[in-house]
Amino acid sequence: MSNSTPEAPTLAQAPILHVDLDAFFASVEILDDPSLRGKPVCVGGSGQRGVVASASYEARRFGVYSAMPSVIARRLCPSLIMLPGRFDRYEAYSQKFHDIVNDVTPHFEPISLDEVFLDIRGLSALGRTPLDVAHEIRSRLSNELFLECGIGVARNKLFAKLASKEAKPHIDARGVRPGRGVVWVDANLEASWLASLPVRALWGVGPATAKKLQQLGLGFVRDLAGVDEATLAHHVGPAMAAMLASYATGEDPREVVAQREMKSLGHDQTFATSVTGLEGLLPHIAHHADVVARAVRARGQVARTITAVVRFDDLSMVQRSQTLPFGVDDDAAIAAIVTALVDSVPLILPVRLLGIHLSSFLTRDRNEVQLSFDVAASTTTRSEALERSRGSQVTNEALRDTLDAIRQRYGDTSVGLARDVRRDGIAVDSQRGSTPFGPEETSER
């Protein structure tokens, strides 16, 4: 699409851009290992319970897509190269991506590591046009980071996101075909999409909601226009019904919320073999707590809310949270709270997944650890855990800072605690989300 096209939009006509990086995780892995270029590569869990998180376009030719079970992906593509994923590397590239976008306008909203919305109305005084901005971003991402992307240009978030997908490369019988790179959604394209798109294409409509709508005979966006919102609310809830009613007419009232602050960080792990009872979970709790503690310290923050997530073999899930009267960034402190939270969950079935999430952040220099406090804990165990957590946070501070400084200078495996020592050296897993897509084929530690 050329900037010289007579129908090129003005900022008033198309103020919203959606930038979505192509096969982001897989692309980063290929950049770090050029020998992977042109091969079917995916990032995900290689074990029986693993899932695909990102697939190169060469892998997609075989029908491999994100969220697909890894066993199916390998069946479709026997030559598939499965990589476990490195969140620290993806976050580093994501920050550079955001820096480039911020150079264009600070009014952007990160949705994930690899996609952002921009509101570029503030560039009107500079004489910029939407297509100028879109092509500048694509050029900089390609030349500076060697990453490709699709960019949607539209009057609202709904159409901008649909357009960025349309702008990406496509797979057909001849192989991978380059995408247009930038797609502007004019009034004619809007009308065409509203008449032809399946409801599953809409942002926020997952498989479960799509199935409900399909059962109601609402398989396409055009079908929604004739349905009363109250009827939709009875089946999908009032919030989803209101969203679908707006989308059916091409409207999307959501604004671009600039520079959203991180609300939570966590580490989830699906076990290769399910774990039974609290005793079996304790080593995993300690490991998870260490990973999230390092992540929050790296950001210069402490967290007041700690959440434990437990998923059982029947795929049911239980979540427990505790908000503290002080902030923590110490692994022992976090582990003490999580142990109490998990102990409050009836562990009748084997545990398939364990997660620890932190939220309610404060900057570290504002953190005040109280020497005494009153907590309305539901159990004595919870109250004792809070007391242990406070003690660990205070007494371990110098040790934490020293270990972090050594690791930052000499590497993660340069120093560790006794629990980190293995026969082949120190094993320190500093990657948050190191097994978010399911376990690897190797046995867990």
C-alpha positions, 0 to 999 in steps of 0.5 A: 500500500503506497503513501501516494494512494489518493485514498490515503486516510487522514489522522481524523479518519484513521487515528488508531494503529495496531502493531503486531510482530510476526511470530515473535518468540520464534523470530527472536530464536532465529535471530539468535541462531541464524542456522534455524532460518528457513526451518520449521521452528516453534517455541513451546513445551516439548513434553506430553503436556506441552503446547505451542506458544509461537511457530515460524511460518515454515512450521505453519505450512504444516498446520502448526499454530499457537495453542496447539498441543505439542504432540499434535504439532510434532505429528504434523511436522516430524522435522519440527524444531521445538525450543523451550522459550526464554522470556528474558530474551523476549522481554529485552526485544520487547523493550526495544520494540516499545522504545521505537514506538515511543519515539513516534508517540508516547501515546501507545498501549502495550497489549503483550510483549509483541503487540501495541495500540497507538493513538496518533492524533497528537501528531497532527501538528507535525503534518504526519499521516497514518500511513507515513507513521505505519511505514516508519515503524515497520522500517525501523523494526526491520532495520534496527531489530530485524523483526517484521510486523503487520500494522493495521490502520483504522478508526478504532481498535476493532478494525485496527487489530483485524487489519494487522492480522490481514497485513501479515504473511499468509500460508497457501499451497505455494508456501509462505506469501509475504503480507502487505505489511500495512492495511488501512481499513476504509469504509468499504473494507469495514462493510465487507468484514462486518458482512463476512467475518466469523464471530471467532475473528473478533478480539475477546471471543474465545473458543468457549464463547464462539461455541455458545454463539454457534449453538445460537446460530450466530456464527458470523458478525452479521448475525449479531446485528439482529439479536437483542443485547438482553438475549445475548447477555442471558447466554454470554453475560452482560459485558460480553453482550455489550461488546458484541453489540458494539462490534456488530455495528463496527463500533468500539468505544475503547480508548488507547490507554497510554503506557499501562503499568505492569499489574502483575508478574508470575511464574507458572509450571505444568509438571511432566508428572503430577505432584501429590500433596503439600510435601511434594509441592514444597520444592516447587514452591521454593523454586517458583518463589525464587524466580518471581522474587528475582523478577520483581527485584530486577524491576526495583519493586516489591509486591504486597499481594501474593497469589497461588494458582493450583490446577488439578488433573481434572483441569479444575483450578483454585486460586488463593491470594493474600495482601500483606501490610508490607511489600516483599521481594524475598523468595523465602518470604514469598514461599512462606505465604504461598505454602500457607495459601496452598495448604488452605486448598484441599489437595485431594487430586494430584496437581498438574500446574502450580503458579505464583503471581505477584501484584500490588507493586511499590517501588523498593525505596518506598517499602516499609517493613513493619516490625509488628502488625495485626493481621486478620488471618483466617487460620493460625497457619496463615498468621504464622506464615505472615510473621515468617514472611516479614522476618525473612524480608528483613533479615535476608535483605543484605544476602539478596542484594549481594547475590543479585549483584554477583549474578548480574556481574558474573552470570546467574550460575556464578553463585547460589544457595545450597538448594541450587547445587547439582552434580554438574554445578549450580543450577539457577533458573532465573527465567520467569515463565521458563515452563509456561507452555508445559514441561520439557521431555527431560525429567524435572528437578 
